[in-house]
């Protein structure tokens, strides 16, 4: 769980690093977001040739009736 502003800040920082390094693995983003690394997270990632990382948010009602963003 996180706040939208925190996720956007992480993505902005990640994109700044991507611009300077040209490639970053998925696990780098997961680490920045406070998520666990994955087995394939060092093999897959982003190449600046394909653009910057973009995120979007949507909403729904969780099974317990709480409104959530995802």
mmCIF file of the N, C-alpha and C atoms, coordinates in Angstrom:
data_MODEL
# 
_entry.id   MODEL 
# 
loop_
_atom_site.group_PDB 
_atom_site.id 
_atom_site.type_symbol 
_atom_site.label_atom_id 
_atom_site.label_alt_id 
_atom_site.label_comp_id 
_atom_site.label_asym_id 
_atom_site.label_entity_id 
_atom_site.label_seq_id 
_atom_site.pdbx_PDB_ins_code 
_atom_site.Cartn_x 
_atom_site.Cartn_y 
_atom_site.Cartn_z 
_atom_site.occupancy 
_atom_site.B_iso_or_equiv 
_atom_site.pdbx_formal_charge 
_atom_site.auth_seq_id 
_atom_site.auth_comp_id 
_atom_site.auth_asym_id 
_atom_site.auth_atom_id 
_atom_site.pdbx_PDB_model_num 
ATOM 1   N N  . UNK A 1 1  ? 0.842   -1.172  0.000   1.00 0.00 ? 1  UNK A N  1 
ATOM 2   C CA . UNK A 1 1  ? 0.000   0.000   0.000   1.00 0.00 ? 1  UNK A CA 1 
ATOM 3   C C  . UNK A 1 1  ? 0.890   1.239   0.000   1.00 0.00 ? 1  UNK A C  1 
ATOM 4   N N  . UNK A 1 2  ? 0.441   2.244   -0.715  1.00 0.00 ? 2  UNK A N  1 
ATOM 5   C CA . UNK A 1 2  ? 1.215   3.478   -0.798  1.00 0.00 ? 2  UNK A CA 1 
ATOM 6   C C  . UNK A 1 2  ? 0.304   4.617   -1.216  1.00 0.00 ? 2  UNK A C  1 
ATOM 7   N N  . UNK A 1 3  ? 0.838   5.815   -1.116  1.00 0.00 ? 3  UNK A N  1 
ATOM 8   C CA . UNK A 1 3  ? 0.098   6.987   -1.585  1.00 0.00 ? 3  UNK A CA 1 
ATOM 9   C C  . UNK A 1 3  ? 0.479   7.270   -3.034  1.00 0.00 ? 3  UNK A C  1 
ATOM 10  N N  . UNK A 1 4  ? -0.467  7.799   -3.798  1.00 0.00 ? 4  UNK A N  1 
ATOM 11  C CA . UNK A 1 4  ? -0.219  8.120   -5.197  1.00 0.00 ? 4  UNK A CA 1 
ATOM 12  C C  . UNK A 1 4  ? 0.980   9.043   -5.342  1.00 0.00 ? 4  UNK A C  1 
ATOM 13  N N  . UNK A 1 5  ? 1.087   10.041  -4.464  1.00 0.00 ? 5  UNK A N  1 
ATOM 14  C CA . UNK A 1 5  ? 2.196   10.997  -4.556  1.00 0.00 ? 5  UNK A CA 1 
ATOM 15  C C  . UNK A 1 5  ? 3.536   10.298  -4.377  1.00 0.00 ? 5  UNK A C  1 
ATOM 16  N N  . UNK A 1 6  ? 3.589   9.317   -3.481  1.00 0.00 ? 6  UNK A N  1 
ATOM 17  C CA . UNK A 1 6  ? 4.835   8.578   -3.261  1.00 0.00 ? 6  UNK A CA 1 
ATOM 18  C C  . UNK A 1 6  ? 5.199   7.745   -4.486  1.00 0.00 ? 6  UNK A C  1 
ATOM 19  N N  . UNK A 1 7  ? 4.210   7.112   -5.088  1.00 0.00 ? 7  UNK A N  1 
ATOM 20  C CA . UNK A 1 7  ? 4.462   6.308   -6.288  1.00 0.00 ? 7  UNK A CA 1 
ATOM 21  C C  . UNK A 1 7  ? 4.929   7.203   -7.424  1.00 0.00 ? 7  UNK A C  1 
ATOM 22  N N  . UNK A 1 8  ? 4.286   8.332   -7.612  1.00 0.00 ? 8  UNK A N  1 
ATOM 23  C CA . UNK A 1 8  ? 4.710   9.256   -8.675  1.00 0.00 ? 8  UNK A CA 1 
ATOM 24  C C  . UNK A 1 8  ? 6.138   9.754   -8.452  1.00 0.00 ? 8  UNK A C  1 
ATOM 25  N N  . UNK A 1 9  ? 6.498   10.041  -7.200  1.00 0.00 ? 9  UNK A N  1 
ATOM 26  C CA . UNK A 1 9  ? 7.859   10.484  -6.890  1.00 0.00 ? 9  UNK A CA 1 
ATOM 27  C C  . UNK A 1 9  ? 8.867   9.394   -7.245  1.00 0.00 ? 9  UNK A C  1 
ATOM 28  N N  . UNK A 1 10 ? 8.558   8.150   -6.885  1.00 0.00 ? 10 UNK A N  1 
ATOM 29  C CA . UNK A 1 10 ? 9.446   7.027   -7.196  1.00 0.00 ? 10 UNK A CA 1 
ATOM 30  C C  . UNK A 1 10 ? 9.605   6.887   -8.706  1.00 0.00 ? 10 UNK A C  1 
ATOM 31  N N  . UNK A 1 11 ? 8.505   6.982   -9.444  1.00 0.00 ? 11 UNK A N  1 
ATOM 32  C CA . UNK A 1 11 ? 8.565   6.849   -10.905 1.00 0.00 ? 11 UNK A CA 1 
ATOM 33  C C  . UNK A 1 11 ? 9.379   7.992   -11.508 1.00 0.00 ? 11 UNK A C  1 
ATOM 34  N N  . UNK A 1 12 ? 9.190   9.210   -11.019 1.00 0.00 ? 12 UNK A N  1 
ATOM 35  C CA . UNK A 1 12 ? 9.979   10.343  -11.521 1.00 0.00 ? 12 UNK A CA 1 
ATOM 36  C C  . UNK A 1 12 ? 11.466  10.140  -11.275 1.00 0.00 ? 12 UNK A C  1 
ATOM 37  N N  . UNK A 1 13 ? 11.820  9.709   -10.074 1.00 0.00 ? 13 UNK A N  1 
ATOM 38  C CA . UNK A 1 13 ? 13.227  9.451   -9.752  1.00 0.00 ? 13 UNK A CA 1 
ATOM 39  C C  . UNK A 1 13 ? 13.786  8.313   -10.604 1.00 0.00 ? 13 UNK A C  1 
ATOM 40  N N  . UNK A 1 14 ? 12.982  7.271   -10.776 1.00 0.00 ? 14 UNK A N  1 
ATOM 41  C CA . UNK A 1 14 ? 13.394  6.128   -11.594 1.00 0.00 ? 14 UNK A CA 1 
ATOM 42  C C  . UNK A 1 14 ? 13.641  6.571   -13.031 1.00 0.00 ? 14 UNK A C  1 
ATOM 43  N N  . UNK A 1 15 ? 12.737  7.373   -13.576 1.00 0.00 ? 15 UNK A N  1 
ATOM 44  C CA . UNK A 1 15 ? 12.898  7.860   -14.947 1.00 0.00 ? 15 UNK A CA 1 
ATOM 45  C C  . UNK A 1 15 ? 14.140  8.735   -15.093 1.00 0.00 ? 15 UNK A C  1 
ATOM 46  N N  . UNK A 1 16 ? 14.461  9.529   -14.076 1.00 0.00 ? 16 UNK A N  1 
ATOM 47  C CA . UNK A 1 16 ? 15.685  10.340  -14.126 1.00 0.00 ? 16 UNK A CA 1 
ATOM 48  C C  . UNK A 1 16 ? 16.914  9.439   -14.210 1.00 0.00 ? 16 UNK A C  1 
ATOM 49  N N  . UNK A 1 17 ? 16.922  8.365   -13.427 1.00 0.00 ? 17 UNK A N  1 
ATOM 50  C CA . UNK A 1 17 ? 18.032  7.406   -13.494 1.00 0.00 ? 17 UNK A CA 1 
ATOM 51  C C  . UNK A 1 17 ? 18.056  6.694   -14.836 1.00 0.00 ? 17 UNK A C  1 
ATOM 52  N N  . UNK A 1 18 ? 16.878  6.374   -15.365 1.00 0.00 ? 18 UNK A N  1 
ATOM 53  C CA . UNK A 1 18 ? 16.787  5.703   -16.653 1.00 0.00 ? 18 UNK A CA 1 
ATOM 54  C C  . UNK A 1 18 ? 17.380  6.572   -17.754 1.00 0.00 ? 18 UNK A C  1 
ATOM 55  N N  . UNK A 1 19 ? 17.120  7.864   -17.701 1.00 0.00 ? 19 UNK A N  1 
ATOM 56  C CA . UNK A 1 19 ? 17.671  8.789   -18.700 1.00 0.00 ? 19 UNK A CA 1 
ATOM 57  C C  . UNK A 1 19 ? 19.199  8.759   -18.669 1.00 0.00 ? 19 UNK A C  1 
ATOM 58  N N  . UNK A 1 20 ? 19.778  8.697   -17.493 1.00 0.00 ? 20 UNK A N  1 
ATOM 59  C CA . UNK A 1 20 ? 21.238  8.727   -17.407 1.00 0.00 ? 20 UNK A CA 1 
ATOM 60  C C  . UNK A 1 20 ? 21.879  7.356   -17.627 1.00 0.00 ? 20 UNK A C  1 
ATOM 61  N N  . UNK A 1 21 ? 21.178  6.273   -17.298 1.00 0.00 ? 21 UNK A N  1 
ATOM 62  C CA . UNK A 1 21 ? 21.775  4.941   -17.401 1.00 0.00 ? 21 UNK A CA 1 
ATOM 63  C C  . UNK A 1 21 ? 21.318  4.159   -18.635 1.00 0.00 ? 21 UNK A C  1 
ATOM 64  N N  . UNK A 1 22 ? 20.256  4.607   -19.291 1.00 0.00 ? 22 UNK A N  1 
ATOM 65  C CA . UNK A 1 22 ? 19.722  4.005   -20.516 1.00 0.00 ? 22 UNK A CA 1 
ATOM 66  C C  . UNK A 1 22 ? 18.979  2.670   -20.320 1.00 0.00 ? 22 UNK A C  1 
ATOM 67  N N  . UNK A 1 23 ? 19.249  1.938   -19.255 1.00 0.00 ? 23 UNK A N  1 
ATOM 68  C CA . UNK A 1 23 ? 18.549  0.681   -18.964 1.00 0.00 ? 23 UNK A CA 1 
ATOM 69  C C  . UNK A 1 23 ? 18.537  0.489   -17.453 1.00 0.00 ? 23 UNK A C  1 
ATOM 70  N N  . UNK A 1 24 ? 17.398  0.052   -16.935 1.00 0.00 ? 24 UNK A N  1 
ATOM 71  C CA . UNK A 1 24 ? 17.289  -0.296  -15.515 1.00 0.00 ? 24 UNK A CA 1 
ATOM 72  C C  . UNK A 1 24 ? 16.457  -1.564  -15.379 1.00 0.00 ? 24 UNK A C  1 
ATOM 73  N N  . UNK A 1 25 ? 16.874  -2.479  -14.513 1.00 0.00 ? 25 UNK A N  1 
ATOM 74  C CA . UNK A 1 25 ? 16.117  -3.719  -14.326 1.00 0.00 ? 25 UNK A CA 1 
ATOM 75  C C  . UNK A 1 25 ? 14.859  -3.512  -13.483 1.00 0.00 ? 25 UNK A C  1 
ATOM 76  N N  . UNK A 1 26 ? 13.924  -4.414  -13.656 1.00 0.00 ? 26 UNK A N  1 
ATOM 77  C CA . UNK A 1 26 ? 12.658  -4.379  -12.927 1.00 0.00 ? 26 UNK A CA 1 
ATOM 78  C C  . UNK A 1 26 ? 12.880  -4.356  -11.421 1.00 0.00 ? 26 UNK A C  1 
ATOM 79  N N  . UNK A 1 27 ? 13.845  -5.127  -10.937 1.00 0.00 ? 27 UNK A N  1 
ATOM 80  C CA . UNK A 1 27 ? 14.082  -5.178  -9.494  1.00 0.00 ? 27 UNK A CA 1 
ATOM 81  C C  . UNK A 1 27 ? 14.514  -3.837  -8.922  1.00 0.00 ? 27 UNK A C  1 
ATOM 82  N N  . UNK A 1 28 ? 15.129  -2.983  -9.717  1.00 0.00 ? 28 UNK A N  1 
ATOM 83  C CA . UNK A 1 28 ? 15.464  -1.639  -9.243  1.00 0.00 ? 28 UNK A CA 1 
ATOM 84  C C  . UNK A 1 28 ? 14.187  -0.861  -8.916  1.00 0.00 ? 28 UNK A C  1 
ATOM 85  N N  . UNK A 1 29 ? 13.202  -0.956  -9.803  1.00 0.00 ? 29 UNK A N  1 
ATOM 86  C CA . UNK A 1 29 ? 11.934  -0.275  -9.550  1.00 0.00 ? 29 UNK A CA 1 
ATOM 87  C C  . UNK A 1 29 ? 11.229  -0.890  -8.348  1.00 0.00 ? 29 UNK A C  1 
ATOM 88  N N  . UNK A 1 30 ? 11.217  -2.222  -8.279  1.00 0.00 ? 30 UNK A N  1 
ATOM 89  C CA . UNK A 1 30 ? 10.588  -2.884  -7.135  1.00 0.00 ? 30 UNK A CA 1 
ATOM 90  C C  . UNK A 1 30 ? 11.234  -2.428  -5.831  1.00 0.00 ? 30 UNK A C  1 
ATOM 91  N N  . UNK A 1 31 ? 12.554  -2.344  -5.819  1.00 0.00 ? 31 UNK A N  1 
ATOM 92  C CA . UNK A 1 31 ? 13.254  -1.900  -4.610  1.00 0.00 ? 31 UNK A CA 1 
ATOM 93  C C  . UNK A 1 31 ? 12.857  -0.479  -4.239  1.00 0.00 ? 31 UNK A C  1 
ATOM 94  N N  . UNK A 1 32 ? 12.795  0.401   -5.235  1.00 0.00 ? 32 UNK A N  1 
ATOM 95  C CA . UNK A 1 32 ? 12.408  1.795   -4.993  1.00 0.00 ? 32 UNK A CA 1 
ATOM 96  C C  . UNK A 1 32 ? 10.995  1.900   -4.429  1.00 0.00 ? 32 UNK A C  1 
ATOM 97  N N  . UNK A 1 33 ? 10.123  0.983   -4.836  1.00 0.00 ? 33 UNK A N  1 
ATOM 98  C CA . UNK A 1 33 ? 8.733   0.987   -4.370  1.00 0.00 ? 33 UNK A CA 1 
ATOM 99  C C  . UNK A 1 33 ? 8.553   0.224   -3.062  1.00 0.00 ? 33 UNK A C  1 
ATOM 100 N N  . UNK A 1 34 ? 9.621   -0.396  -2.574  1.00 0.00 ? 34 UNK A N  1 
ATOM 101 C CA . UNK A 1 34 ? 9.531   -1.149  -1.334  1.00 0.00 ? 34 UNK A CA 1 
ATOM 102 C C  . UNK A 1 34 ? 8.957   -2.541  -1.519  1.00 0.00 ? 34 UNK A C  1 
ATOM 103 N N  . UNK A 1 35 ? 9.040   -3.064  -2.745  1.00 0.00 ? 35 UNK A N  1 
ATOM 104 C CA . UNK A 1 35 ? 8.530   -4.405  -3.043  1.00 0.00 ? 35 UNK A CA 1 
ATOM 105 C C  . UNK A 1 35 ? 9.677   -5.409  -3.054  1.00 0.00 ? 35 UNK A C  1 
ATOM 106 N N  . UNK A 1 36 ? 9.342   -6.679  -2.915  1.00 0.00 ? 36 UNK A N  1 
ATOM 107 C CA . UNK A 1 36 ? 10.346  -7.738  -2.944  1.00 0.00 ? 36 UNK A CA 1 
ATOM 108 C C  . UNK A 1 36 ? 10.846  -7.958  -4.367  1.00 0.00 ? 36 UNK A C  1 
ATOM 109 N N  . UNK A 1 37 ? 12.113  -8.318  -4.468  1.00 0.00 ? 37 UNK A N  1 
ATOM 110 C CA . UNK A 1 37 ? 12.687  -8.651  -5.773  1.00 0.00 ? 37 UNK A CA 1 
ATOM 111 C C  . UNK A 1 37 ? 12.046  -9.929  -6.289  1.00 0.00 ? 37 UNK A C  1 
ATOM 112 N N  . UNK A 1 38 ? 12.061  -10.077 -7.614  1.00 0.00 ? 38 UNK A N  1 
ATOM 113 C CA . UNK A 1 38 ? 11.569  -11.300 -8.234  1.00 0.00 ? 38 UNK A CA 1 
ATOM 114 C C  . UNK A 1 38 ? 12.733  -12.026 -8.882  1.00 0.00 ? 38 UNK A C  1 
ATOM 115 N N  . UNK A 1 39 ? 12.544  -13.283 -9.156  1.00 0.00 ? 39 UNK A N  1 
ATOM 116 C CA . UNK A 1 39 ? 13.600  -14.094 -9.761  1.00 0.00 ? 39 UNK A CA 1 
ATOM 117 C C  . UNK A 1 39 ? 14.004  -13.547 -11.131 1.00 0.00 ? 39 UNK A C  1 
ATOM 118 N N  . UNK A 1 40 ? 13.050  -13.110 -11.913 1.00 0.00 ? 40 UNK A N  1 
ATOM 119 C CA . UNK A 1 40 ? 13.349  -12.599 -13.256 1.00 0.00 ? 40 UNK A CA 1 
ATOM 120 C C  . UNK A 1 40 ? 13.551  -11.088 -13.291 1.00 0.00 ? 40 UNK A C  1 
ATOM 121 N N  . UNK A 1 41 ? 13.453  -10.435 -12.137 1.00 0.00 ? 41 UNK A N  1 
ATOM 122 C CA . UNK A 1 41 ? 13.527  -8.981  -12.075 1.00 0.00 ? 41 UNK A CA 1 
ATOM 123 C C  . UNK A 1 41 ? 14.847  -8.379  -12.474 1.00 0.00 ? 41 UNK A C  1 
ATOM 124 N N  . UNK A 1 42 ? 15.913  -9.175  -12.490 1.00 0.00 ? 42 UNK A N  1 
ATOM 125 C CA . UNK A 1 42 ? 17.199  -8.666  -12.966 1.00 0.00 ? 42 UNK A CA 1 
ATOM 126 C C  . UNK A 1 42 ? 17.390  -8.896  -14.456 1.00 0.00 ? 42 UNK A C  1 
ATOM 127 N N  . UNK A 1 43 ? 16.552  -9.745  -15.047 1.00 0.00 ? 43 UNK A N  1 
ATOM 128 C CA . UNK A 1 43 ? 16.643  -10.037 -16.477 1.00 0.00 ? 43 UNK A CA 1 
ATOM 129 C C  . UNK A 1 43 ? 15.718  -9.158  -17.318 1.00 0.00 ? 43 UNK A C  1 
ATOM 130 N N  . UNK A 1 44 ? 14.668  -8.641  -16.711 1.00 0.00 ? 44 UNK A N  1 
ATOM 131 C CA . UNK A 1 44 ? 13.712  -7.790  -17.404 1.00 0.00 ? 44 UNK A CA 1 
ATOM 132 C C  . UNK A 1 44 ? 13.767  -6.383  -16.838 1.00 0.00 ? 44 UNK A C  1 
ATOM 133 N N  . UNK A 1 45 ? 13.498  -5.393  -17.703 1.00 0.00 ? 45 UNK A N  1 
ATOM 134 C CA . UNK A 1 45 ? 13.517  -4.027  -17.231 1.00 0.00 ? 45 UNK A CA 1 
ATOM 135 C C  . UNK A 1 45 ? 13.116  -3.067  -18.329 1.00 0.00 ? 45 UNK A C  1 
ATOM 136 N N  . UNK A 1 46 ? 13.644  -1.846  -18.243 1.00 0.00 ? 46 UNK A N  1 
ATOM 137 C CA . UNK A 1 46 ? 13.287  -0.789  -19.182 1.00 0.00 ? 46 UNK A CA 1 
ATOM 138 C C  . UNK A 1 46 ? 14.516  -0.293  -19.916 1.00 0.00 ? 46 UNK A C  1 
ATOM 139 N N  . UNK A 1 47 ? 14.337  -0.095  -21.205 1.00 0.00 ? 47 UNK A N  1 
ATOM 140 C CA . UNK A 1 47 ? 15.357  0.476   -22.069 1.00 0.00 ? 47 UNK A CA 1 
ATOM 141 C C  . UNK A 1 47 ? 14.837  1.835   -22.509 1.00 0.00 ? 47 UNK A C  1 
ATOM 142 N N  . UNK A 1 48 ? 15.647  2.860   -22.358 1.00 0.00 ? 48 UNK A N  1 
ATOM 143 C CA . UNK A 1 48 ? 15.217  4.219   -22.689 1.00 0.00 ? 48 UNK A CA 1 
ATOM 144 C C  . UNK A 1 48 ? 14.768  4.347   -24.142 1.00 0.00 ? 48 UNK A C  1 
ATOM 145 N N  . UNK A 1 49 ? 15.276  3.495   -25.030 1.00 0.00 ? 49 UNK A N  1 
ATOM 146 C CA . UNK A 1 49 ? 14.865  3.543   -26.441 1.00 0.00 ? 49 UNK A CA 1 
ATOM 147 C C  . UNK A 1 49 ? 13.358  3.371   -26.604 1.00 0.00 ? 49 UNK A C  1 
ATOM 148 N N  . UNK A 1 50 ? 12.707  2.748   -25.618 1.00 0.00 ? 50 UNK A N  1 
ATOM 149 C CA . UNK A 1 50 ? 11.268  2.513   -25.701 1.00 0.00 ? 50 UNK A CA 1 
ATOM 150 C C  . UNK A 1 50 ? 10.469  3.522   -24.878 1.00 0.00 ? 50 UNK A C  1 
ATOM 151 N N  . UNK A 1 51 ? 11.144  4.535   -24.344 1.00 0.00 ? 51 UNK A N  1 
ATOM 152 C CA . UNK A 1 51 ? 10.463  5.591   -23.607 1.00 0.00 ? 51 UNK A CA 1 
ATOM 153 C C  . UNK A 1 51 ? 10.576  5.431   -22.108 1.00 0.00 ? 51 UNK A C  1 
ATOM 154 N N  . UNK A 1 52 ? 10.020  6.394   -21.418 1.00 0.00 ? 52 UNK A N  1 
ATOM 155 C CA . UNK A 1 52 ? 10.051  6.415   -19.960 1.00 0.00 ? 52 UNK A CA 1 
ATOM 156 C C  . UNK A 1 52 ? 8.929   5.561   -19.383 1.00 0.00 ? 52 UNK A C  1 
ATOM 157 N N  . UNK A 1 53 ? 9.058   5.230   -18.116 1.00 0.00 ? 53 UNK A N  1 
ATOM 158 C CA . UNK A 1 53 ? 8.031   4.463   -17.419 1.00 0.00 ? 53 UNK A CA 1 
ATOM 159 C C  . UNK A 1 53 ? 6.859   5.388   -17.119 1.00 0.00 ? 53 UNK A C  1 
ATOM 160 N N  . UNK A 1 54 ? 5.657   4.927   -17.425 1.00 0.00 ? 54 UNK A N  1 
ATOM 161 C CA . UNK A 1 54 ? 4.448   5.688   -17.137 1.00 0.00 ? 54 UNK A CA 1 
ATOM 162 C C  . UNK A 1 54 ? 3.537   4.835   -16.265 1.00 0.00 ? 54 UNK A C  1 
ATOM 163 N N  . UNK A 1 55 ? 2.849   5.476   -15.346 1.00 0.00 ? 55 UNK A N  1 
ATOM 164 C CA . UNK A 1 55 ? 1.874   4.766   -14.515 1.00 0.00 ? 55 UNK A CA 1 
ATOM 165 C C  . UNK A 1 55 ? 0.517   5.439   -14.643 1.00 0.00 ? 55 UNK A C  1 
ATOM 166 N N  . UNK A 1 56 ? -0.505  4.653   -14.428 1.00 0.00 ? 56 UNK A N  1 
ATOM 167 C CA . UNK A 1 56 ? -1.859  5.203   -14.388 1.00 0.00 ? 56 UNK A CA 1 
ATOM 168 C C  . UNK A 1 56 ? -2.570  4.541   -13.216 1.00 0.00 ? 56 UNK A C  1 
ATOM 169 N N  . UNK A 1 57 ? -3.592  5.170   -12.734 1.00 0.00 ? 57 UNK A N  1 
ATOM 170 C CA . UNK A 1 57 ? -4.333  4.680   -11.578 1.00 0.00 ? 57 UNK A CA 1 
ATOM 171 C C  . UNK A 1 57 ? -5.794  4.543   -11.943 1.00 0.00 ? 57 UNK A C  1 
ATOM 172 N N  . UNK A 1 58 ? -6.439  3.586   -11.326 1.00 0.00 ? 58 UNK A N  1 
ATOM 173 C CA . UNK A 1 58 ? -7.866  3.381   -11.509 1.00 0.00 ? 58 UNK A CA 1 
ATOM 174 C C  . UNK A 1 58 ? -8.461  3.064   -10.141 1.00 0.00 ? 58 UNK A C  1 
ATOM 175 N N  . UNK A 1 59 ? -9.761  3.014   -10.055 1.00 0.00 ? 59 UNK A N  1 
ATOM 176 C CA . UNK A 1 59 ? -10.399 2.740   -8.767  1.00 0.00 ? 59 UNK A CA 1 
ATOM 177 C C  . UNK A 1 59 ? -11.396 1.603   -8.901  1.00 0.00 ? 59 UNK A C  1 
ATOM 178 N N  . UNK A 1 60 ? -11.662 0.986   -7.767  1.00 0.00 ? 60 UNK A N  1 
ATOM 179 C CA . UNK A 1 60 ? -12.696 -0.048  -7.692  1.00 0.00 ? 60 UNK A CA 1 
ATOM 180 C C  . UNK A 1 60 ? -13.076 -0.230  -6.234  1.00 0.00 ? 60 UNK A C  1 
ATOM 181 N N  . UNK A 1 61 ? -14.077 -1.062  -6.001  1.00 0.00 ? 61 UNK A N  1 
ATOM 182 C CA . UNK A 1 61 ? -14.508 -1.403  -4.650  1.00 0.00 ? 61 UNK A CA 1 
ATOM 183 C C  . UNK A 1 61 ? -13.929 -2.779  -4.323  1.00 0.00 ? 61 UNK A C  1 
ATOM 184 N N  . UNK A 1 62 ? -13.180 -2.851  -3.226  1.00 0.00 ? 62 UNK A N  1 
ATOM 185 C CA . UNK A 1 62 ? -12.581 -4.118  -2.808  1.00 0.00 ? 62 UNK A CA 1 
ATOM 186 C C  . UNK A 1 62 ? -13.667 -5.069  -2.314  1.00 0.00 ? 62 UNK A C  1 
ATOM 187 N N  . UNK A 1 63 ? -13.298 -6.336  -2.167  1.00 0.00 ? 63 UNK A N  1 
ATOM 188 C CA . UNK A 1 63 ? -14.279 -7.347  -1.732  1.00 0.00 ? 63 UNK A CA 1 
ATOM 189 C C  . UNK A 1 63 ? -14.838 -7.049  -0.346  1.00 0.00 ? 63 UNK A C  1 
ATOM 190 N N  . UNK A 1 64 ? -14.110 -6.272  0.459   1.00 0.00 ? 64 UNK A N  1 
ATOM 191 C CA . UNK A 1 64 ? -14.616 -5.908  1.786   1.00 0.00 ? 64 UNK A CA 1 
ATOM 192 C C  . UNK A 1 64 ? -15.394 -4.604  1.785   1.00 0.00 ? 64 UNK A C  1 
ATOM 193 N N  . UNK A 1 65 ? -15.643 -4.049  0.585   1.00 0.00 ? 65 UNK A N  1 
ATOM 194 C CA . UNK A 1 65 ? -16.451 -2.837  0.455   1.00 0.00 ? 65 UNK A CA 1 
ATOM 195 C C  . UNK A 1 65 ? -15.676 -1.525  0.503   1.00 0.00 ? 65 UNK A C  1 
ATOM 196 N N  . UNK A 1 66 ? -14.344 -1.591  0.715   1.00 0.00 ? 66 UNK A N  1 
ATOM 197 C CA . UNK A 1 66 ? -13.541 -0.354  0.757   1.00 0.00 ? 66 UNK A CA 1 
ATOM 198 C C  . UNK A 1 66 ? -13.228 0.116   -0.656  1.00 0.00 ? 66 UNK A C  1 
ATOM 199 N N  . UNK A 1 67 ? -13.253 1.424   -0.887  1.00 0.00 ? 67 UNK A N  1 
ATOM 200 C CA . UNK A 1 67 ? -12.796 1.939   -2.179  1.00 0.00 ? 67 UNK A CA 1 
ATOM 201 C C  . UNK A 1 67 ? -11.259 1.889   -2.210  1.00 0.00 ? 67 UNK A C  1 
ATOM 202 N N  . UNK A 1 68 ? -10.713 1.451   -3.339  1.00 0.00 ? 68 UNK A N  1 
ATOM 203 C CA . UNK A 1 68 ? -9.259  1.344   -3.465  1.00 0.00 ? 68 UNK A CA 1 
ATOM 204 C C  . UNK A 1 68 ? -8.829  1.885   -4.819  1.00 0.00 ? 68 UNK A C  1 
ATOM 205 N N  . UNK A 1 69 ? -7.598  2.348   -4.861  1.00 0.00 ? 69 UNK A N  1 
ATOM 206 C CA . UNK A 1 69 ? -6.957  2.722   -6.118  1.00 0.00 ? 69 UNK A CA 1 
ATOM 207 C C  . UNK A 1 69 ? -5.971  1.628   -6.472  1.00 0.00 ? 69 UNK A C  1 
ATOM 208 N N  . UNK A 1 70 ? -5.845  1.353   -7.745  1.00 0.00 ? 70 UNK A N  1 
ATOM 209 C CA . UNK A 1 70 ? -4.864  0.363   -8.182  1.00 0.00 ? 70 UNK A CA 1 
ATOM 210 C C  . UNK A 1 70 ? -4.275  0.780   -9.493  1.00 0.00 ? 70 UNK A C  1 
# 
